[in-house]
Each structure stands twice: as structure tokens, then as C-alpha cells.
């Protein structure tokens, strides 16, 4: 089961991934060699069990204004 940063990588690709397809749901933009996620990040039903390291979540979710983590398997609400 993935952490939140791992789920971001699985759904939106990691920083080293080469984008070969354009999706209707999310368009991946690159600026300064860094991945840029949409401001509304949907990670519903990704089987996320934990948030992961706070610094890693902040790094991966920079610029995200809304986060949908419904239908996941978070064990501790204090992480939310």
C-alpha cells in the first residue's frame, strides 16, 4: 500500500518520468525540471495507508490547493 507521495508518483508520474500521453484528467507541466501537479489533486481510492514523511508530502504537493483522499485506507486521522 502506498504512502501519499508514492500515490502521487503512481498517478501523475515521478519527476524523472517522460510524458508520452496527455490525459483528459491531468495535464503534466514541467518547469525548471520539476514536476508541476494540478492545483486540485485527486488521489481517491488509491489505497493510501499513510501520509508519509511531512517534508516529502510538502515537496511533492507544492502548489496543490485541494486534495481529494477519499476512499483510502489511512490509519491515523492526525496525519490528515
Secondary structure as the mmCIF struct_conf table of DSSP 4:
data_model
#
loop_
_struct_conf.conf_type_id
_struct_conf.id
_struct_conf.beg_label_comp_id
_struct_conf.beg_label_asym_id
_struct_conf.beg_label_seq_id
_struct_conf.end_label_comp_id
_struct_conf.end_label_asym_id
_struct_conf.end_label_seq_id
STRN STRN1 UNK A 3 UNK A 3
HELX_RH_AL_P HELX_RH_AL_P1 UNK A 4 UNK A 12
TURN_TY1_P TURN_TY1_P1 UNK A 15 UNK A 16
HELX_LH_PP_P HELX_LH_PP_P1 UNK A 17 UNK A 19
BEND BEND1 UNK A 24 UNK A 25
STRN STRN2 UNK A 29 UNK A 31
TURN_TY1_P TURN_TY1_P2 UNK A 32 UNK A 33
STRN STRN3 UNK A 34 UNK A 36
BEND BEND2 UNK A 39 UNK A 39
STRN STRN4 UNK A 40 UNK A 42
TURN_TY1_P TURN_TY1_P3 UNK A 44 UNK A 45
BEND BEND3 UNK A 46 UNK A 46
STRN STRN5 UNK A 50 UNK A 50
HELX_RH_AL_P HELX_RH_AL_P2 UNK A 54 UNK A 60
TURN_TY1_P TURN_TY1_P4 UNK A 61 UNK A 63
STRN STRN6 UNK A 66 UNK A 68
TURN_TY1_P TURN_TY1_P5 UNK A 70 UNK A 71
BEND BEND4 UNK A 75 UNK A 75
HELX_RH_3T_P HELX_RH_3T_P1 UNK A 77 UNK A 79
#
